Amino acid sequence: MNKLTVAFGDYPQASGLDVDGYEVEPVEVRPIIGAYRRMIRDLEFDVCELAPVSYLMAVQAGVPLTAVPVFLNRRFHHGDVRCAADSGVRVPRDLEGRRVGVRAYTVSTGVWVRGILAEEYGVNVGAITWVVDDEDHVEGRAPANVERVADGRSLGELLQAGEIDAAFSGNAGTGRAGAPRAGWTATAEPGSVSGGPYPLFPDAGVLGVDHYVRTGIYPLHSVVALRAELVEQDPELPTRLYAALAGAKRRQVAADPGWTEQKRFAEQARQIGGDPVPYGIARNEPTLAALVRYSREQGLLDAGFPADPKALFAAGDYPDA
């Protein structure tokens, strides 16, 4: 039996994977972000969760990867931007001409937020200086308005000091210290005390759901990628892998229909009134189209990059799941 090394984040819906014809060997990488660069640059795993923007950029760059339409992680983004206490930022367009921190320019959170700011609020994201403290997984596409932190301080420290006007929260910015390799640690978000950084959108939850209802866009944060060589050797592998992941999710939902093991997904299920992690191409077309559109508009993908969501994945049988 062939062996598949598989690197995923800690998702109950992806555990106990049983791929027909293969022996699955899980590889633990925590945080899973630490595996992205290893997969893209060294093809270290057979199957690996990847950030979706990094996957698209890697494919464009000729990295021999393909994917199946399984999206293990989703989230809304209006709550991801926090403003420095004395920045004076009150509405999205106030960010123009300012300095905004993000871990790396091409992180998927950054692409989603910039797309929303531009499309929904008319923000010229090219007029913002993006301050980064880590490298991109696929380099060479960041625009001229990107500035790297040179003194080793974290984005959280810069935001607290008012040396940047706003920053992304969580793993995309101020909720971490250290690059996504050895030494990555979670940190307390700045602004937990009165007078600290404040959210750009105080009513982020309402705005996120409203955006989803109007557009059908439900931002995805992972895609399951595999080495293209394996598909050349076994064209049925994508279908088998997808079926295995869909089956694992069905088992998890049957055991925990309220998503109690993952509180954020439970909340998102309530917000959208359904499955918080839908798989398949058809039910995710608006989201996939937006991801390609935003990535093109931000200079990360060429104008000729395929817009058809089906072209983003290996040939296979992918019923909605």
C-alpha positions, 0 to 999 in steps of 0.5 A: 500500500502506498504511503501519504504523509499528511500535514493538517492543522488541528481540525477534528473534521480532518482526523482519522483520515482513511484514503482508499489504497493508501496508508496515511501518515499524519505529520504534526506541524504546530502551528500549521502555518509553519508547514506552508513554506516547507511544502511550497519550497521543498515539497516536503509532504505528500498532502498539506494544508496551505494558505489559499493565496500562497497555493495560487501563487505557487501554482502560477510560479510553476511549483508542481502542486495541485489541490482538492476543493477542501477548505478546512478553515474559514472566517469573517474578516471585518474584525481583523483590523485594529487602529492605534489609540491616537491614530485618528482613524475612524472610517476605512478611507482614513487608512489611506496614507497611513502605515498598517501592519501585516505579517506578510503582504501575501497572507490570505487575511491581508488579501481578503481584508484589502479586497473588502476595503477596496470593493466595499468601502472604496479604499485605495489600498495602494495608498497604504504603506504595508509594514511587514515583519515576515517574508512571503511564502512565494516571494517577488510579488509584493508591491513597492508600498511594502516596508519591512520592520528592521529592528526586530520589534513585533507589530504589536509593539509598533501598534502599541507605540503608535508607530504604525496606525493600524495592524491586523490581529491574530496570526496575520499580525499582532497576535503572534511573536516570531516568524512562523517557524521555530519560536512562533508563540501566541501573544496577548493582543494589544489593546486589552486595556482601556485606551489601547488600540481599537477595532476599525469596525466595532460592529464587525460581526454584523458587517461580516454576515451582511457581506456574506448574505449580499455577496455569497463570499465566505472567506476561506483560509485553507486548501488541501494541496498535494504534490502533482507528481502523485496525481500523475502516478494515480489520477484517481487520488484527488477523488479518493482524497476528497472522498476521505476528507468528506467522510471524515467530516461527516463522521465528525458532524455526526459525533458533534453536530454543534461543533462544540470542539471548535467554538468559532466554527459553532458561532459561524454555523449560527451566523450563516445558518448552515455548514461552517466549512463547506467543501466542493467547487459549486457551493464555493464559486463566489468565494473562489472567484473573489479570491482570484479577483482580489489576488489579481487586483493586488498584483499577486496573480497575473491577469491571465491566471484562470478565473474558472474555479474548476481550473484551480483544482486537480481533475476529480469528482467533487460533490458538495460535502 
